[in-house]
Amino acid sequence: MPSRHTGGTVYFAANYLFKSHDRGDSWKTISPDVTRNLNRNQLPMRGSVPPRDALGPARRHGGVRQHQCGQ
């Protein structure tokens, strides 16, 4: 996100907040880790935590886990 106040300054957020003074050529970390270390597999959805097989049986193809929905 470009700064409204300082030309050439850009901000980017991921698990840290980054700032660049040279339009993104170099970046400086300006915040601590902003993640909350939550396990996404334990977060409730619509009031409950879904079981691991909620999307159907999983198969591995080349190290990638793929789901077969509705079969």
N, C-alpha and C positions, 0 to 999 in steps of 0.2 A: 504494500500500500504506500503510495507516495505521500510524503509529508506535505501538508497544506502550507506550512510555515517556512520550510527550509528547502530551497531548490537543490535537487540532486540527492536528497535524503529519502531512503526507502526503508520500510519496515516489512518484516516477514515473520510469521508465527508458525511454529511447529511445536515440538516439546519444549522449546526455548523461544524467547523473543529475540530476533536478530535486527540489527540496524546497519545500514550501509550509507556512507557519506558520498560515495562515488557511483551512484546509480546501479549498484549491485556488483561492481567489480570485486569488492572485498566486503566481508561481513564481520561484525563484532557481536558477540552474545551479550545482551544487556539485561537478562533476567535469570533467575534460577530455574530449574526444571519445573515446568508448570503442570506436568501430568500429576494425576492423583494416585498412581499405582493401583488402579482398579483392574480386577480380572474381568474382562468383558464376557467371559463364559458364565459368570456368576451374577450378572446384572439382570434385574427383573425386566420383563417385557410384558406390558399389559397386566401387571399385578403379580406375575409369578416368574420363576426362573425356568425356562424351557429345558427339557431333557436334551442330552447331547445328540440323540438320534432323531430330533424333531423334524429334520429335513429328509429323513429316510436313511437307508444304509449308505455308508460312505465307502468309496473305493479309492485306492491310491494308483495314480498313473504318473510315473516318472517323478515320484516324490511329492506330487501335488494331490491333495485330497479333493476328490470330486464327489458330489452328491447326485443321486438319482431321485428326483422328486416325482411322486405319483406313480412309481413302479413297484 
